Amino acid sequence: MSRDLASDLRVAQQGIVDTFVQIQPLLRSYVHAKPKIREMREQLLAYLGRQDEEFFSHLRERHYHDREAKKMIEFLMHDLKDIKVQYLIFFEKHSGEMTSPYLKDFPKDFVEFSKLILARFKIEDDYLFPLVKTIL
């Protein structure tokens, strides 16, 4: 892990944020939003997949002496599990079926889900990336 990883994650975050922005004007037209939703799904899957057990294990190893860092790493791991559950729920509800009973909920669900992801990105900017940068 290195500064490059933090930079790579930031670039991936920005790609996801850009997709959120592109979906915003399409919230009332699920047909038009659907391709961007698929793109967002793939971007998030790849992004969240990078923060796997090996990633956090390496962080824990590098910060074994720092109690506060270890607590933060544990928090980040736990929070990521919650994010992944919300990811699964959101995309299960909005899998792209035109006859979905949740179609009318899409605008509200998207706004709530995007706020959740953006809050996670803020936490990562504030806490995860500094931990990653310290392990050159």
LUMFIDREN-150531 format. One record per atom (N, C-alpha, C): residue in three letters; atom name; residue number from 0; z, y, x. Coordinates in steps of 0.2 Angstrom, whole numbers, always signed. Each point is the difference from the previous one (the first is absolute). Example, Ala and Ser with C-alpha at 12.3 -4.5 7.8 and 13.67 -1.06 7.14 Angstrom:
BEGIN
+-----+------+-----+-------+-------+-------+
! res ! atom !   n !    c3 !    c2 !    c1 !
+-----+------+-----+-------+-------+-------+
! ALA !    N !   0 !   +39 !   -28 !   +66 !
! ALA !   CA !   0 !    +0 !    +6 !    -4 !
! ALA !    C !   0 !    +0 !    +6 !    +4 !
! SER !    N !   1 !    -4 !    +5 !    -2 !
! SER !   CA !   1 !    +1 !    +6 !    +4 !
! SER !    C !   1 !    +3 !    +5 !    -4 !
+-----+------+-----+-------+-------+-------+
end
This chain:
BEGIN
+-----+------+-----+-------+-------+-------+
! res ! atom !   n !    c3 !    c2 !    c1 !
+-----+------+-----+-------+-------+-------+
! MET !    N !   0 !    +0 !    -6 !    +4 !
! MET !   CA !   0 !    +0 !    +6 !    -4 !
! MET !    C !   0 !    +0 !    +6 !    +4 !
! SER !    N !   1 !    -3 !    +5 !    -2 !
! SER !   CA !   1 !    -1 !    +6 !    +4 !
! SER !    C !   1 !    -1 !    +6 !    -4 !
! ARG !    N !   2 !    -1 !    +6 !    +3 !
! ARG !   CA !   2 !    -2 !    +6 !    -4 !
! ARG !    C !   2 !    -7 !    -1 !    -4 !
! ASP !    N !   3 !    -4 !    -4 !    +3 !
! ASP !   CA !   3 !    -6 !    -2 !    -3 !
! ASP !    C !   3 !    +1 !    -3 !    -7 !
! LEU !    N !   4 !    +5 !    -4 !    -1 !
! LEU !   CA !   4 !    +1 !    -3 !    -6 !
! LEU !    C !   4 !    +3 !    +5 !    -5 !
! ALA !    N !   5 !    +4 !    +4 !    +2 !
! ALA !   CA !   5 !    +2 !    +6 !    -5 !
! ALA !    C !   5 !    -6 !    +4 !    -2 !
! SER !    N !   6 !    -4 !    +1 !    +5 !
! SER !   CA !   6 !    -6 !    +4 !    -2 !
! SER !    C !   6 !    -5 !    -4 !    -4 !
! ASP !    N !   7 !    -1 !    -6 !    +1 !
! ASP !   CA !   7 !    -4 !    -4 !    -4 !
! ASP !    C !   7 !    +3 !    +0 !    -8 !
! LEU !    N !   8 !    +7 !    -1 !    +0 !
! LEU !   CA !   8 !    +3 !    +0 !    -7 !
! LEU !    C !   8 !    -1 !    +6 !    -3 !
! ARG !    N !   9 !    +0 !    +6 !    +4 !
! ARG !   CA !   9 !    -1 !    +6 !    -3 !
! ARG !    C !   9 !    -7 !    +1 !    -3 !
! VAL !    N !  10 !    -4 !    -2 !    +4 !
! VAL !   CA !  10 !    -7 !    +0 !    -2 !
! VAL !    C !  10 !    -1 !    -4 !    -7 !
! ALA !    N !  11 !    +2 !    -6 !    +0 !
! ALA !   CA !  11 !    +0 !    -4 !    -6 !
! ALA !    C !  11 !    +3 !    +3 !    -6 !
! GLN !    N !  12 !    +6 !    +4 !    +1 !
! GLN !   CA !  12 !    +4 !    +3 !    -5 !
! GLN !    C !  12 !    -5 !    +6 !    -3 !
! GLN !    N !  13 !    -3 !    +3 !    +5 !
! GLN !   CA !  13 !    -5 !    +6 !    -3 !
! GLN !    C !  13 !    -5 !    -3 !    -4 !
! GLY !    N !  14 !    -3 !    -6 !    +2 !
! GLY !   CA !  14 !    -6 !    -3 !    -4 !
! GLY !    C !  14 !    +3 !    -1 !    -7 !
! ILE !    N !  15 !    +6 !    -3 !    +0 !
! ILE !   CA !  15 !    +3 !    -2 !    -7 !
! ILE !    C !  15 !    +1 !    +7 !    -4 !
! VAL !    N !  16 !    +3 !    +5 !    +3 !
! VAL !   CA !  16 !    +1 !    +6 !    -3 !
! VAL !    C !  16 !    -7 !    +3 !    -3 !
! ASP !    N !  17 !    -5 !    +0 !    +5 !
! ASP !   CA !  17 !    -7 !    +2 !    -2 !
! ASP !    C !  17 !    -2 !    -3 !    -7 !
! THR !    N !  18 !    +1 !    -7 !    +0 !
! THR !   CA !  18 !    -2 !    -4 !    -6 !
! THR !    C !  18 !    +4 !    +2 !    -6 !
! PHE !    N !  19 !    +6 !    +1 !    +1 !
! PHE !   CA !  19 !    +4 !    +3 !    -6 !
! PHE !    C !  19 !    -3 !    +6 !    -2 !
! VAL !    N !  20 !    -2 !    +5 !    +4 !
! VAL !   CA !  20 !    -3 !    +6 !    -2 !
! VAL !    C !  20 !    -6 !    -1 !    -4 !
! GLN !    N !  21 !    -4 !    -5 !    +3 !
! GLN !   CA !  21 !    -7 !    -1 !    -4 !
! GLN !    C !  21 !    +1 !    -3 !    -7 !
! ILE !    N !  22 !    +6 !    -4 !    -1 !
! ILE !   CA !  22 !    +1 !    -3 !    -6 !
! ILE !    C !  22 !    +3 !    +5 !    -5 !
! GLN !    N !  23 !    +3 !    +5 !    +2 !
! GLN !   CA !  23 !    +4 !    +5 !    -4 !
! GLN !    C !  23 !    -5 !    +2 !    -6 !
! PRO !    N !  24 !    -6 !    +3 !    +2 !
! PRO !   CA !  24 !    -4 !    +2 !    -6 !
! PRO !    C !  24 !    -3 !    -5 !    -4 !
! LEU !    N !  25 !    +0 !    -6 !    +2 !
! LEU !   CA !  25 !    -2 !    -6 !    -4 !
! LEU !    C !  25 !    +5 !    -3 !    -4 !
! LEU !    N !  26 !    +6 !    +2 !    -1 !
! LEU !   CA !  26 !    +5 !    -3 !    -3 !
! LEU !    C !  26 !    -2 !    -2 !    -8 !
! ARG !    N !  27 !    -3 !    +4 !    -3 !
! ARG !   CA !  27 !    -2 !    -1 !    -7 !
! ARG !    C !  27 !    -6 !    -4 !    -1 !
! SER !    N !  28 !    -3 !    -2 !    +5 !
! SER !   CA !  28 !    -6 !    -4 !    +0 !
! SER !    C !  28 !    +1 !    -6 !    +4 !
! TYR !    N !  29 !    +3 !    -5 !    -2 !
! TYR !   CA !  29 !    +1 !    -6 !    +4 !
! TYR !    C !  29 !    -6 !    -3 !    +3 !
! VAL !    N !  30 !    -6 !    +0 !    -4 !
! VAL !   CA !  30 !    -6 !    -3 !    +2 !
! VAL !    C !  30 !    -2 !    +3 !    +7 !
! HIS !    N !  31 !    +1 !    +7 !    +0 !
! HIS !   CA !  31 !    -2 !    +4 !    +6 !
! HIS !    C !  31 !    +5 !    -1 !    +6 !
! ALA !    N !  32 !    +6 !    -1 !    -2 !
! ALA !   CA !  32 !    +5 !    -1 !    +5 !
! ALA !    C !  32 !    +1 !    -7 !    +3 !
! LYS !    N !  33 !    -3 !    -5 !    -3 !
! LYS !   CA !  33 !    +1 !    -7 !    +2 !
! LYS !    C !  33 !    -2 !    -1 !    +7 !
! PRO !    N !  34 !    -6 !    +3 !    +2 !
! PRO !   CA !  34 !    -2 !    -2 !    +7 !
! PRO !    C !  34 !    +5 !    +3 !    +5 !
! LYS !    N !  35 !    +2 !    +6 !    -1 !
! LYS !   CA !  35 !    +5 !    +3 !    +4 !
! LYS !    C !  35 !    +7 !    -3 !    +0 !
! ILE !    N !  36 !    +2 !    -3 !    -6 !
! ILE !   CA !  36 !    +6 !    -4 !    -1 !
! ILE !    C !  36 !    -1 !    -6 !    +5 !
! ARG !    N !  37 !    -5 !    -3 !    +0 !
! ARG !   CA !  37 !    -1 !    -6 !    +4 !
! ARG !    C !  37 !    +0 !    +2 !    +7 !
! GLU !    N !  38 !    -3 !    +5 !    +2 !
! GLU !   CA !  38 !    +1 !    +3 !    +7 !
! GLU !    C !  38 !    +7 !    +1 !    +2 !
! MET !    N !  39 !    +4 !    +3 !    -5 !
! MET !   CA !  39 !    +7 !    +2 !    +2 !
! MET !    C !  39 !    +4 !    -7 !    +0 !
! ARG !    N !  40 !    -2 !    -5 !    -4 !
! ARG !   CA !  40 !    +4 !    -6 !    +1 !
! ARG !    C !  40 !    -1 !    -3 !    +7 !
! GLU !    N !  41 !    -6 !    +0 !    +2 !
! GLU !   CA !  41 !    -2 !    -3 !    +7 !
! GLU !    C !  41 !    +3 !    +4 !    +5 !
! GLN !    N !  42 !    +0 !    +6 !    +0 !
! GLN !   CA !  42 !    +3 !    +5 !    +5 !
! GLN !    C !  42 !    +8 !    -2 !    +0 !
! LEU !    N !  43 !    +3 !    +0 !    -6 !
! LEU !   CA !  43 !    +7 !    -1 !    +0 !
! LEU !    C !  43 !    +2 !    -7 !    +3 !
! LEU !    N !  44 !    -4 !    -5 !    -2 !
! LEU !   CA !  44 !    +1 !    -7 !    +2 !
! LEU !    C !  44 !    +0 !    +0 !    +8 !
! ALA !    N !  45 !    -5 !    +3 !    +2 !
! ALA !   CA !  45 !    -1 !    +0 !    +8 !
! ALA !    C !  45 !    +6 !    +4 !    +3 !
! TYR !    N !  46 !    +2 !    +5 !    -3 !
! TYR !   CA !  46 !    +5 !    +5 !    +3 !
! TYR !    C !  46 !    +7 !    -4 !    +0 !
! LEU !    N !  47 !    +2 !    -2 !    -6 !
! LEU !   CA !  47 !    +6 !    -4 !    -1 !
! LEU !    C !  47 !    +0 !    -6 !    +4 !
! GLY !    N !  48 !    -5 !    -3 !    +1 !
! GLY !   CA !  48 !    +0 !    -6 !    +4 !
! GLY !    C !  48 !    +1 !    +1 !    +7 !
! ARG !    N !  49 !    -1 !    +5 !    +3 !
! ARG !   CA !  49 !    +1 !    +2 !    +7 !
! ARG !    C !  49 !    +8 !    +0 !    +1 !
! GLN !    N !  50 !    +4 !    +2 !    -5 !
! GLN !   CA !  50 !    +7 !    +0 !    +1 !
! GLN !    C !  50 !    +3 !    -7 !    -3 !
! ASP !    N !  51 !    -2 !    -5 !    +4 !
! ASP !   CA !  51 !    +3 !    -6 !    -1 !
! ASP !    C !  51 !    +6 !    -2 !    +4 !
! GLU !    N !  52 !    +2 !    -6 !    -1 !
! GLU !   CA !  52 !    +6 !    -2 !    +3 !
! GLU !    C !  52 !    +0 !    +0 !    +8 !
! GLU !    N !  53 !    -6 !    -1 !    +3 !
! GLU !   CA !  53 !    +0 !    +1 !    +7 !
! GLU !    C !  53 !    +0 !    +7 !    +2 !
! PHE !    N !  54 !    -2 !    +4 !    -4 !
! PHE !   CA !  54 !    +0 !    +8 !    +1 !
! PHE !    C !  54 !    +7 !    +2 !    +1 !
! PHE !    N !  55 !    +4 !    -2 !    -6 !
! PHE !   CA !  55 !    +7 !    +2 !    +0 !
! PHE !    C !  55 !    +4 !    -4 !    +5 !
! SER !    N !  56 !    -1 !    -6 !    +2 !
! SER !   CA !  56 !    +3 !    -4 !    +5 !
! SER !    C !  56 !    +0 !    +4 !    +6 !
! HIS !    N !  57 !    -6 !    +2 !    +2 !
! HIS !   CA !  57 !    -1 !    +3 !    +6 !
! HIS !    C !  57 !    +4 !    +7 !    +0 !
! LEU !    N !  58 !    +0 !    +3 !    -5 !
! LEU !   CA !  58 !    +4 !    +7 !    +0 !
! LEU !    C !  58 !    +7 !    -2 !    +1 !
! ARG !    N !  59 !    +3 !    -5 !    -4 !
! ARG !   CA !  59 !    +7 !    -2 !    +1 !
! ARG !    C !  59 !    +1 !    -2 !    +7 !
! GLU !    N !  60 !    -4 !    -3 !    +4 !
! GLU !   CA !  60 !    +1 !    -2 !    +7 !
! GLU !    C !  60 !    +0 !    +6 !    +4 !
! ARG !    N !  61 !    -4 !    +5 !    -1 !
! ARG !   CA !  61 !    -1 !    +6 !    +4 !
! ARG !    C !  61 !    +6 !    +4 !    -1 !
! HIS !    N !  62 !    +3 !    +0 !    -6 !
! HIS !   CA !  62 !    +6 !    +4 !    -2 !
! HIS !    C !  62 !    +6 !    -4 !    +0 !
! TYR !    N !  63 !    +1 !    -5 !    +3 !
! TYR !   CA !  63 !    +6 !    -5 !    -1 !
! TYR !    C !  63 !    +6 !    +4 !    +2 !
! HIS !    N !  64 !    +0 !    +5 !    +4 !
! HIS !   CA !  64 !    +6 !    +3 !    +3 !
! HIS !    C !  64 !    +2 !    +6 !    -5 !
! ASP !    N !  65 !    -4 !    +2 !    -4 !
! ASP !   CA !  65 !    +1 !    +6 !    -4 !
! ASP !    C !  65 !    +1 !    -2 !    -8 !
! ARG !    N !  66 !    +7 !    +1 !    -1 !
! ARG !   CA !  66 !    +2 !    -2 !    -7 !
! ARG !    C !  66 !    -3 !    +4 !    -5 !
! GLU !    N !  67 !    -1 !    +6 !    +0 !
! GLU !   CA !  67 !    -3 !    +4 !    -5 !
! GLU !    C !  67 !    -7 !    -2 !    -1 !
! ALA !    N !  68 !    -4 !    -1 !    +6 !
! ALA !   CA !  68 !    -7 !    -2 !    -1 !
! ALA !    C !  68 !    +0 !    -7 !    -3 !
! LYS !    N !  69 !    +4 !    -4 !    +1 !
! LYS !   CA !  69 !    +0 !    -7 !    -3 !
! LYS !    C !  69 !    +1 !    +1 !    -8 !
! LYS !    N !  70 !    +5 !    +4 !    -2 !
! LYS !   CA !  70 !    +1 !    +1 !    -7 !
! LYS !    C !  70 !    -6 !    +3 !    -3 !
! MET !    N !  71 !    -4 !    +5 !    +3 !
! MET !   CA !  71 !    -6 !    +3 !    -3 !
! MET !    C !  71 !    -5 !    -5 !    +0 !
! ILE !    N !  72 !    -1 !    -5 !    +5 !
! ILE !   CA !  72 !    -5 !    -5 !    +0 !
! ILE !    C !  72 !    +1 !    -4 !    -6 !
! GLU !    N !  73 !    +7 !    -2 !    -1 !
! GLU !   CA !  73 !    +1 !    -5 !    -6 !
! GLU !    C !  73 !    -1 !    +4 !    -7 !
! PHE !    N !  74 !    +1 !    +6 !    +0 !
! PHE !   CA !  74 !    -1 !    +4 !    -6 !
! PHE !    C !  74 !    -8 !    +0 !    -1 !
! LEU !    N !  75 !    -4 !    +1 !    +5 !
! LEU !   CA !  75 !    -7 !    +1 !    -1 !
! LEU !    C !  75 !    -3 !    -7 !    -2 !
! MET !    N !  76 !    +3 !    -5 !    +3 !
! MET !   CA !  76 !    -2 !    -7 !    -2 !
! MET !    C !  76 !    +1 !    -1 !    -8 !
! HIS !    N !  77 !    +6 !    +1 !    -2 !
! HIS !   CA !  77 !    +2 !    -1 !    -7 !
! HIS !    C !  77 !    -4 !    +5 !    -4 !
! ASP !    N !  78 !    -1 !    +6 !    +2 !
! ASP !   CA !  78 !    -4 !    +4 !    -4 !
! ASP !    C !  78 !    -7 !    -2 !    -1 !
! LEU !    N !  79 !    -3 !    -3 !    +5 !
! LEU !   CA !  79 !    -7 !    -2 !    +0 !
! LEU !    C !  79 !    -1 !    -6 !    -4 !
! LYS !    N !  80 !    +6 !    -4 !    -1 !
! LYS !   CA !  80 !    -1 !    -6 !    -5 !
! LYS !    C !  80 !    +0 !    +3 !    -7 !
! ASP !    N !  81 !    +4 !    +5 !    -1 !
! ASP !   CA !  81 !    -1 !    +3 !    -7 !
! ASP !    C !  81 !    -7 !    +4 !    -1 !
! ILE !    N !  82 !    -3 !    +3 !    +5 !
! ILE !   CA !  82 !    -6 !    +3 !    -1 !
! ILE !    C !  82 !    -5 !    -6 !    -1 !
! LYS !    N !  83 !    +0 !    -6 !    +3 !
! LYS !   CA !  83 !    -5 !    -5 !    -1 !
! LYS !    C !  83 !    +1 !    -3 !    -7 !
! VAL !    N !  84 !    +6 !    +0 !    -2 !
! VAL !   CA !  84 !    +1 !    -2 !    -7 !
! VAL !    C !  84 !    -4 !    +4 !    -5 !
! GLN !    N !  85 !    +1 !    +7 !    +1 !
! GLN !   CA !  85 !    -3 !    +5 !    -4 !
! GLN !    C !  85 !    -7 !    +0 !    +1 !
! TYR !    N !  86 !    -3 !    -2 !    +6 !
! TYR !   CA !  86 !    -7 !    -1 !    +1 !
! TYR !    C !  86 !    -3 !    -5 !    -5 !
! LEU !    N !  87 !    +4 !    -6 !    +1 !
! LEU !   CA !  87 !    -2 !    -6 !    -4 !
! LEU !    C !  87 !    +0 !    +2 !    -8 !
! ILE !    N !  88 !    +5 !    +3 !    -2 !
! ILE !   CA !  88 !    +0 !    +2 !    -7 !
! ILE !    C !  88 !    -5 !    +4 !    -2 !
! PHE !    N !  89 !    -1 !    +6 !    +4 !
! PHE !   CA !  89 !    -5 !    +4 !    -2 !
! PHE !    C !  89 !    -7 !    -3 !    -1 !
! PHE !    N !  90 !    -2 !    -4 !    +6 !
! PHE !   CA !  90 !    -7 !    -3 !    +0 !
! PHE !    C !  90 !    +0 !    -6 !    -5 !
! GLU !    N !  91 !    +5 !    -3 !    -2 !
! GLU !   CA !  91 !    +0 !    -5 !    -5 !
! GLU !    C !  91 !    -2 !    +3 !    -7 !
! LYS !    N !  92 !    +3 !    +6 !    -1 !
! LYS !   CA !  92 !    -1 !    +3 !    -6 !
! LYS !    C !  92 !    -7 !    +3 !    -1 !
! HIS !    N !  93 !    -2 !    +3 !    +6 !
! HIS !   CA !  93 !    -6 !    +4 !    +0 !
! HIS !    C !  93 !    -5 !    -4 !    +5 !
! SER !    N !  94 !    -2 !    -6 !    -2 !
! SER !   CA !  94 !    -4 !    -4 !    +4 !
! SER !    C !  94 !    -8 !    +1 !    -1 !
! GLY !    N !  95 !    -1 !    +4 !    -4 !
! GLY !   CA !  95 !    -7 !    +2 !    -1 !
! GLY !    C !  95 !    -3 !    -3 !    -7 !
! GLU !    N !  96 !    +4 !    -3 !    -4 !
! GLU !   CA !  96 !    -3 !    -3 !    -6 !
! GLU !    C !  96 !    +0 !    +6 !    -5 !
! MET !    N !  97 !    -6 !    +1 !    -3 !
! MET !   CA !  97 !    -1 !    +5 !    -5 !
! MET !    C !  97 !    +4 !    -1 !    -6 !
! THR !    N !  98 !    +2 !    -6 !    -2 !
! THR !   CA !  98 !    +3 !    -2 !    -6 !
! THR !    C !  98 !    +8 !    +0 !    +1 !
! SER !    N !  99 !    +2 !    +2 !    +6 !
! SER !   CA !  99 !    +7 !    +0 !    +2 !
! SER !    C !  99 !    +4 !    +4 !    -5 !
! PRO !    N ! 100 !    +6 !    -3 !    -3 !
! PRO !   CA ! 100 !    +4 !    +4 !    -4 !
! PRO !    C ! 100 !    +3 !    +6 !    +3 !
! TYR !    N ! 101 !    +0 !    +0 !    +7 !
! TYR !   CA ! 101 !    +3 !    +5 !    +4 !
! TYR !    C ! 101 !    -4 !    +6 !    +1 !
! LEU !    N ! 102 !    -7 !    +0 !    -2 !
! LEU !   CA ! 102 !    -5 !    +5 !    +2 !
! LEU !    C ! 102 !    +3 !    +7 !    -2 !
! LYS !    N ! 103 !    +3 !    +1 !    -6 !
! LYS !   CA ! 103 !    +2 !    +6 !    -1 !
! LYS !    C ! 103 !    +6 !    +3 !    +4 !
! ASP !    N ! 104 !    +4 !    -5 !    +3 !
! ASP !   CA ! 104 !    +5 !    +2 !    +5 !
! ASP !    C ! 104 !    -2 !    +2 !    +7 !
! PHE !    N ! 105 !    -6 !    -1 !    +1 !
! PHE !   CA ! 105 !    -3 !    +1 !    +7 !
! PHE !    C ! 105 !    +2 !    +6 !    +3 !
! PRO !    N ! 106 !    -2 !    +6 !    -4 !
! PRO !   CA ! 106 !    +2 !    +7 !    +3 !
! PRO !    C ! 106 !    +7 !    +0 !    +2 !
! LYS !    N ! 107 !    +4 !    -1 !    -4 !
! LYS !   CA ! 107 !    +8 !    +0 !    +1 !
! LYS !    C ! 107 !    +2 !    -4 !    +6 !
! ASP !    N ! 108 !    -3 !    -7 !    +0 !
! ASP !   CA ! 108 !    +2 !    -4 !    +5 !
! ASP !    C ! 108 !    -2 !    +2 !    +7 !
! PHE !    N ! 109 !    -7 !    +2 !    +0 !
! PHE !   CA ! 109 !    -2 !    +2 !    +6 !
! PHE !    C ! 109 !    +4 !    +6 !    +3 !
! VAL !    N ! 110 !    +1 !    +5 !    -4 !
! VAL !   CA ! 110 !    +4 !    +5 !    +3 !
! VAL !    C ! 110 !    +7 !    -2 !    +3 !
! GLU !    N ! 111 !    +3 !    -4 !    -4 !
! GLU !   CA ! 111 !    +7 !    -3 !    +2 !
! GLU !    C ! 111 !    -1 !    -4 !    +6 !
! PHE !    N ! 112 !    -5 !    -4 !    +1 !
! PHE !   CA ! 112 !    -1 !    -5 !    +5 !
! PHE !    C ! 112 !    -2 !    +5 !    +7 !
! SER !    N ! 113 !    -4 !    +4 !    -1 !
! SER !   CA ! 113 !    -2 !    +5 !    +5 !
! SER !    C ! 113 !    +6 !    +4 !    +3 !
! LYS !    N ! 114 !    +4 !    +2 !    -4 !
! LYS !   CA ! 114 !    +6 !    +3 !    +2 !
! LYS !    C ! 114 !    +5 !    -4 !    +4 !
! LEU !    N ! 115 !    +0 !    -6 !    -2 !
! LEU !   CA ! 115 !    +4 !    -5 !    +3 !
! LEU !    C ! 115 !    -3 !    -1 !    +7 !
! ILE !    N ! 116 !    -6 !    -1 !    +1 !
! ILE !   CA ! 116 !    -3 !    -1 !    +6 !
! ILE !    C ! 116 !    +0 !    +6 !    +5 !
! LEU !    N ! 117 !    -1 !    +6 !    -3 !
! LEU !   CA ! 117 !    +1 !    +6 !    +4 !
! LEU !    C ! 117 !    +7 !    +1 !    +2 !
! ALA !    N ! 118 !    +5 !    -2 !    -4 !
! ALA !   CA ! 118 !    +7 !    +0 !    +2 !
! ALA !    C ! 118 !    +1 !    -4 !    +6 !
! ARG !    N ! 119 !    -3 !    -6 !    +0 !
! ARG !   CA ! 119 !    +1 !    -5 !    +6 !
! ARG !    C ! 119 !    -3 !    +3 !    +6 !
! PHE !    N ! 120 !    -6 !    +3 !    -1 !
! PHE !   CA ! 120 !    -3 !    +3 !    +6 !
! PHE !    C ! 120 !    +4 !    +5 !    +3 !
! LYS !    N ! 121 !    +3 !    +4 !    -4 !
! LYS !   CA ! 121 !    +5 !    +5 !    +3 !
! LYS !    C ! 121 !    +6 !    -3 !    +3 !
! ILE !    N ! 122 !    +2 !    -5 !    -2 !
! ILE !   CA ! 122 !    +6 !    -4 !    +3 !
! ILE !    C ! 122 !    -3 !    -3 !    +7 !
! GLU !    N ! 123 !    -6 !    -2 !    +0 !
! GLU !   CA ! 123 !    -3 !    -3 !    +6 !
! GLU !    C ! 123 !    -1 !    +6 !    +5 !
! ASP !    N ! 124 !    -2 !    +5 !    -2 !
! ASP !   CA ! 124 !    -1 !    +6 !    +4 !
! ASP !    C ! 124 !    +6 !    +2 !    +3 !
! ASP !    N ! 125 !    +6 !    +0 !    -4 !
! ASP !   CA ! 125 !    +6 !    +3 !    +3 !
! ASP !    C ! 125 !    +4 !    -5 !    +4 !
! TYR !    N ! 126 !    -1 !    -7 !    -2 !
! TYR !   CA ! 126 !    +5 !    -5 !    +3 !
! TYR !    C ! 126 !    -4 !    -5 !    +4 !
! LEU !    N ! 127 !    -5 !    -3 !    -3 !
! LEU !   CA ! 127 !    -3 !    -6 !    +3 !
! LEU !    C ! 127 !    -4 !    +3 !    +7 !
! PHE !    N ! 128 !    -4 !    +5 !    -1 !
! PHE !   CA ! 128 !    -5 !    +2 !    +6 !
! PHE !    C ! 128 !    +4 !    +2 !    +6 !
! PRO !    N ! 129 !    +6 !    +3 !    -1 !
! PRO !   CA ! 129 !    +4 !    +2 !    +6 !
! PRO !    C ! 129 !    +2 !    -7 !    +3 !
! LEU !    N ! 130 !    +2 !    -5 !    -4 !
! LEU !   CA ! 130 !    +2 !    -6 !    +3 !
! LEU !    C ! 130 !    -5 !    -3 !    +4 !
! VAL !    N ! 131 !    -6 !    +0 !    -3 !
! VAL !   CA ! 131 !    -6 !    -3 !    +3 !
! VAL !    C ! 131 !    -2 !    +3 !    +7 !
! LYS !    N ! 132 !    +1 !    +7 !    +0 !
! LYS !   CA ! 132 !    -2 !    +4 !    +6 !
! LYS !    C ! 132 !    +4 !    -1 !    +5 !
! THR !    N ! 133 !    +7 !    -2 !    -1 !
! THR !   CA ! 133 !    +5 !    -1 !    +6 !
! THR !    C ! 133 !    -1 !    -6 !    +3 !
! ILE !    N ! 134 !    -5 !    -5 !    -2 !
! ILE !   CA ! 134 !    +0 !    -6 !    +3 !
! ILE !    C ! 134 !    -7 !    -1 !    +4 !
! LEU !    N ! 135 !    -1 !    +4 !    +5 !
! LEU !   CA ! 135 !    -6 !    +0 !    +4 !
! LEU !    C ! 135 !    +0 !    -6 !    +5 !
+-----+------+-----+-------+-------+-------+
end
